[in-house]
């Protein structure tokens, strides 16, 4: 493959996080329903291959029902990128990928995807991500910002369940 082609490919992608090549995961935080009195628990660990393994138990006790992992960063210019591409392996359950343009805004923009139990690349058109606040769809347009400042994975399917989501990398194209 010639280098100019490879450079063009790399320029059309914005790497947000690659777990297998990063040794510092301290920027990722676990946030579960315990912030609202719930009892869900989760953990982030490294697989032998270097990927993130997000595991835990979602509990409905005390009006709980979600577990999440999030990454906040300096505002990232995303002009020209129209989809998120996430390489992951789930457990067959649905998960949400969430983004925020600004940490101070109320809405998260969400897309629910189902995992297959095998390695897959999930492609999410950014303009199809819908605004939501505390599980309720908001009456405002789908995501259309030119910057992002947060990405998050969340499981909250309205039932008590254990889960495992392995993530290799997250990028925009």
C-alpha positions as a Markdown table, in Angstrom:
| # | Residue | x | y | z |
|---|---|---|---|---|
| 1 | Unk | 0.0 | 0.0 | 0.0 |
| 2 | Unk | 1.5 | 3.4 | -0.9 |
| 3 | Unk | 2.0 | 5.9 | 1.9 |
| 4 | Unk | -0.2 | 8.7 | 0.4 |
| 5 | Unk | -3.2 | 6.3 | 0.4 |
| 6 | Unk | -2.5 | 5.3 | 4.0 |
| 7 | Unk | -2.1 | 9.0 | 5.0 |
| 8 | Unk | -5.5 | 9.7 | 3.3 |
| 9 | Unk | -7.1 | 6.9 | 5.3 |
| 10 | Unk | -5.7 | 8.2 | 8.6 |
| 11 | Unk | -6.7 | 11.7 | 7.8 |
| 12 | Unk | -10.4 | 10.7 | 7.4 |
| 13 | Unk | -10.5 | 9.2 | 10.9 |
| 14 | Unk | -10.4 | 10.9 | 14.3 |
| 15 | Unk | -9.3 | 8.5 | 17.0 |
| 16 | Unk | -11.1 | 9.3 | 20.3 |
| 17 | Unk | -9.6 | 6.4 | 22.2 |
| 18 | Unk | -7.7 | 3.2 | 21.5 |
| 19 | Unk | -7.7 | 1.0 | 24.6 |
| 20 | Unk | -5.2 | -1.6 | 23.2 |
| 21 | Unk | -2.5 | 1.1 | 22.5 |
| 22 | Unk | -3.1 | 3.3 | 25.6 |
| 23 | Unk | -1.5 | 2.5 | 28.9 |
| 24 | Unk | -3.3 | 5.3 | 30.7 |
| 25 | Unk | -7.0 | 4.7 | 31.2 |
| 26 | Unk | -7.3 | 7.1 | 34.2 |
| 27 | Unk | -9.4 | 9.4 | 32.0 |
| 28 | Unk | -12.2 | 6.9 | 32.0 |
| 29 | Unk | -14.6 | 7.0 | 35.0 |
| 30 | Unk | -17.3 | 4.6 | 36.1 |
| 31 | Unk | -20.7 | 6.3 | 36.8 |
| 32 | Unk | -23.6 | 4.1 | 37.9 |
| 33 | Unk | -27.0 | 4.7 | 39.3 |
| 34 | Unk | -25.5 | 5.0 | 42.8 |
| 35 | Unk | -25.4 | 8.7 | 42.1 |
| 36 | Unk | -29.2 | 8.6 | 42.4 |
| 37 | Unk | -29.4 | 6.0 | 45.2 |
| 38 | Unk | -29.3 | 2.9 | 43.0 |
| 39 | Unk | -27.3 | -0.2 | 43.7 |
| 40 | Unk | -25.8 | -1.2 | 40.3 |
| 41 | Unk | -22.1 | -1.9 | 40.2 |
| 42 | Unk | -19.5 | -2.1 | 37.4 |
| 43 | Unk | -15.8 | -2.3 | 36.7 |
| 44 | Unk | -13.3 | -1.5 | 34.0 |
| 45 | Unk | -10.5 | -4.0 | 33.5 |
| 46 | Unk | -7.9 | -4.8 | 30.8 |
| 47 | Unk | -8.1 | -8.0 | 28.7 |
| 48 | Unk | -5.1 | -10.0 | 27.8 |
| 49 | Unk | -5.2 | -8.3 | 24.4 |
| 50 | Unk | -5.2 | -4.9 | 26.0 |
| 51 | Unk | -8.9 | -4.1 | 25.4 |
| 52 | Unk | -11.3 | -2.5 | 27.9 |
| 53 | Unk | -13.6 | -5.0 | 29.5 |
| 54 | Unk | -16.6 | -3.2 | 31.1 |
| 55 | Unk | -18.5 | -5.6 | 33.4 |
| 56 | Unk | -21.0 | -5.4 | 36.2 |
| 57 | Unk | -24.5 | -5.9 | 37.5 |
| 58 | Unk | -27.4 | -3.6 | 36.8 |
| 59 | Unk | -29.8 | -3.5 | 39.8 |
| 60 | Unk | -33.3 | -2.1 | 39.9 |
| 61 | Unk | -33.2 | -1.6 | 43.6 |
| 62 | Unk | -33.8 | 1.9 | 45.0 |
| 63 | Unk | -35.1 | 3.1 | 41.6 |
| 64 | Unk | -31.7 | 2.2 | 40.0 |
| 65 | Unk | -31.2 | 0.6 | 36.6 |
| 66 | Unk | -28.0 | 1.7 | 34.8 |
| 67 | Unk | -24.2 | 1.4 | 34.7 |
| 68 | Unk | -21.9 | 3.5 | 32.6 |
| 69 | Unk | -18.3 | 4.4 | 31.8 |
| 70 | Unk | -17.4 | 7.9 | 30.5 |
| 71 | Unk | -14.5 | 9.9 | 29.2 |
| 72 | Unk | -14.5 | 13.7 | 29.4 |
| 73 | Unk | -11.9 | 15.6 | 27.3 |
| 74 | Unk | -11.1 | 19.1 | 26.0 |
| 75 | Unk | -13.6 | 20.1 | 23.3 |
| 76 | Unk | -12.7 | 18.2 | 20.2 |
| 77 | Unk | -13.5 | 19.7 | 16.7 |
| 78 | Unk | -15.4 | 17.1 | 14.8 |
| 79 | Unk | -16.3 | 19.1 | 11.6 |
| 80 | Unk | -16.2 | 16.8 | 8.6 |
| 81 | Unk | -16.9 | 13.7 | 10.6 |
| 82 | Unk | -20.3 | 12.2 | 10.4 |
| 83 | Unk | -20.2 | 8.8 | 12.1 |
| 84 | Unk | -18.8 | 7.1 | 15.2 |
| 85 | Unk | -17.1 | 3.7 | 14.5 |
| 86 | Unk | -16.6 | 1.5 | 17.6 |
| 87 | Unk | -14.9 | -1.9 | 17.5 |
| 88 | Unk | -16.3 | -4.0 | 20.3 |
| 89 | Unk | -17.5 | -7.4 | 21.4 |
| 90 | Unk | -20.6 | -7.6 | 23.6 |
| 91 | Unk | -22.7 | -10.2 | 25.2 |
| 92 | Unk | -25.8 | -10.0 | 23.0 |
| 93 | Unk | -27.4 | -7.2 | 25.0 |
| 94 | Unk | -28.3 | -3.7 | 23.9 |
| 95 | Unk | -26.1 | -0.8 | 25.0 |
| 96 | Unk | -26.1 | 2.9 | 24.5 |
| 97 | Unk | -23.3 | 5.0 | 23.0 |
| 98 | Unk | -23.7 | 8.6 | 24.2 |
| 99 | Unk | -22.0 | 11.9 | 23.3 |
| 100 | Unk | -22.1 | 15.4 | 24.6 |
| 101 | Unk | -21.0 | 18.5 | 22.7 |
| 102 | Unk | -20.6 | 20.4 | 26.0 |
| 103 | Unk | -20.3 | 19.0 | 29.5 |
| 104 | Unk | -22.7 | 21.8 | 30.7 |
| 105 | Unk | -25.6 | 20.9 | 28.5 |
| 106 | Unk | -28.4 | 18.9 | 29.9 |
| 107 | Unk | -29.0 | 16.5 | 27.0 |
| 108 | Unk | -26.8 | 13.5 | 26.1 |
| 109 | Unk | -27.2 | 12.4 | 22.5 |
| 110 | Unk | -27.8 | 8.6 | 22.4 |
| 111 | Unk | -27.8 | 5.7 | 20.0 |
| 112 | Unk | -28.8 | 2.2 | 21.2 |
| 113 | Unk | -27.0 | -0.7 | 19.5 |
| 114 | Unk | -27.3 | -4.4 | 20.0 |
| 115 | Unk | -24.2 | -6.6 | 20.4 |
| 116 | Unk | -23.8 | -10.0 | 18.7 |
| 117 | Unk | -21.5 | -11.8 | 21.0 |
| 118 | Unk | -18.8 | -11.6 | 18.4 |
| 119 | Unk | -16.3 | -8.8 | 17.4 |
| 120 | Unk | -18.1 | -6.2 | 15.4 |
| 121 | Unk | -17.7 | -2.6 | 14.3 |
| 122 | Unk | -20.7 | -0.5 | 15.2 |
| 123 | Unk | -21.2 | 2.5 | 12.9 |
| 124 | Unk | -23.4 | 5.3 | 14.3 |
| 125 | Unk | -24.4 | 8.3 | 12.1 |
| 126 | Unk | -24.0 | 11.3 | 14.4 |
| 127 | Unk | -27.0 | 13.1 | 13.0 |
| 128 | Unk | -29.2 | 10.2 | 14.1 |
| 129 | Unk | -28.2 | 10.5 | 17.7 |
| 130 | Unk | -31.2 | 11.6 | 19.7 |
| 131 | Unk | -31.3 | 14.0 | 22.7 |
| 132 | Unk | -32.2 | 12.5 | 26.0 |
| 133 | Unk | -32.2 | 13.5 | 29.6 |
| 134 | Unk | -32.6 | 10.9 | 32.4 |
| 135 | Unk | -34.0 | 8.4 | 29.9 |
| 136 | Unk | -36.6 | 10.8 | 28.4 |
| 137 | Unk | -36.4 | 12.0 | 24.8 |
| 138 | Unk | -36.1 | 15.7 | 24.6 |
| 139 | Unk | -37.9 | 18.0 | 22.2 |
| 140 | Unk | -34.9 | 19.3 | 20.3 |
| 141 | Unk | -33.0 | 18.4 | 17.1 |
| 142 | Unk | -30.8 | 15.4 | 16.8 |
| 143 | Unk | -27.0 | 15.9 | 17.3 |
| 144 | Unk | -25.7 | 18.6 | 15.0 |
| 145 | Unk | -22.8 | 20.2 | 16.9 |
| 146 | Unk | -19.3 | 20.7 | 15.6 |
| 147 | Unk | -17.5 | 19.7 | 18.8 |
| 148 | Unk | -17.8 | 17.0 | 21.4 |
| 149 | Unk | -16.5 | 16.8 | 25.0 |
| 150 | Unk | -17.8 | 13.5 | 26.3 |
| 151 | Unk | -18.3 | 9.9 | 25.2 |
| 152 | Unk | -20.0 | 7.3 | 27.3 |
| 153 | Unk | -21.2 | 3.7 | 27.2 |
| 154 | Unk | -24.3 | 2.9 | 29.2 |
| 155 | Unk | -26.4 | -0.2 | 29.9 |
| 156 | Unk | -29.9 | 0.4 | 31.2 |
| 157 | Unk | -32.4 | -2.0 | 29.7 |
| 158 | Unk | -35.1 | -1.7 | 32.4 |
| 159 | Unk | -34.2 | -5.0 | 34.0 |
| 160 | Unk | -31.7 | -6.5 | 36.5 |
| 161 | Unk | -28.9 | -8.2 | 34.6 |
| 162 | Unk | -25.2 | -8.8 | 34.5 |
| 163 | Unk | -23.2 | -7.6 | 31.5 |
| 164 | Unk | -19.9 | -7.6 | 29.7 |
| 165 | Unk | -18.8 | -5.3 | 26.9 |
| 166 | Unk | -15.2 | -5.4 | 25.5 |
| 167 | Unk | -14.1 | -2.3 | 23.6 |
| 168 | Unk | -11.0 | -2.0 | 21.4 |
| 169 | Unk | -11.3 | 1.5 | 20.0 |
| 170 | Unk | -13.6 | 4.5 | 19.3 |
| 171 | Unk | -13.1 | 6.8 | 16.4 |
| 172 | Unk | -15.0 | 9.2 | 14.1 |
| 173 | Unk | -15.1 | 9.0 | 10.4 |
